[in-house]
Amino acid sequence: MRTNANLELDAGSKTFASGLLPDLIAALRRSRKGDLVAVISGNPSVGPELEAWCRFTRNSLIDTSVEDGRTRWVLRYGEVPENIGDVRPIGSRLWLYTNFDCNLSCDYCCVRSSPKAPRRALGVERVRQITIEAAELGVSEIFVTGGEPFMLPEIGKILAACAAVAPTTVLTNGMLFAGSRLETLRSLPRERVTLQISLDSPTPESHDSHRGKGTWLRAWKGIELARAEGFRVRLAATVATDAGAEEFRCFLDAHHIHEENRVIRRIALRGSATEGIALARADLVPEVTITAEGVFWHPVGAEDTDLLVTRDIFPLAKSFAAVRRAFDHESEHQRRLAKIFNCA
């Protein structure tokens, strides 16, 4: 998918040594922090120069593509806004994308999940092998996400395998807790499984505009049901603005939701989103993320090739080491600390 930019700069035959830099600076002066600027050139040597300049000036190179024989680089003007969070040892948290199909089509889903998306399931046996090896590697938390994990008939077995190894959080929209899925929910160990349920706003208007009519009420009913069943519930909001974040914080305060049970994050310009915070790999402290396609740098880009670390999941120790090597390589070039974009 082509990354849209706020401003397009055709470099022509210019390079950094022959006039591109003044043009680029002029373009940024016409831009606001967070805007995306595309630089287009038929000279591929512009790429390394542009990447080095971005690192030095604390901008981020977001995307590179080739169109009609010319390269198009997209950079974000300014550093990514901080999401406050602890810097955890790489590999202490493990993310599993059990599937990519979902009962909803949220318009900002970072991995393009929907009822029409192929399942691309990890499967029970692969998850069991992952958890066995994860225990040996000292993983202290496991996060299970999708898609909607409760779409899977075997989700109970998957969560049981994860919870046997480490405290496990499952990310869900909370709308499928009925019938056999409710029985599956009831079978899970309350002391080892947390439900992180998506609720984007204090009232239905904003939430439903992104996720579909009636989804706020269904999510709230799911939250109440999960609490009644004795589960720890973490509420997670994806918001477009700082004002939306503050409004949700006030809502959580009014409902006496403690800090450890709330997640507020901005929309990431990934997947289905057409607006949001553009994130490069350098902006993200890696959190090992496994899908059916391989091992990724971070859950926010778990189907994007720029965040793919390796196609080989096993042995898990080798894939963890690949993520650490990639981070060490990235850190050698960074002029600033990577920021955590919290997903949980």
Secondary structure by P-SEA (a helix, b strand, c coil): cbbbbccccccccccccccaaaaaaaaaaaccccbbbbbbcccccaaaaaaaaaaaaccccccccccccbbbbbbbccccccccccccccccbbbbcccccccccccccccccccccccccccaaaaaaaaaaaaaacccbbbbbccccccccaaaaaaaaaaaccbbbbbcccccccaaaaaaaaaccccccccccccccccaaaaaaccccaaaaaaaaaaaaaaaaccbbbbbbbbccaaaaaaaaaaaaaaccccccbbbbcccccccccccccccccccccccccccccccccccccccccccccccccaaaaaaaaaaaaaaaaaacccbbbbbbccc
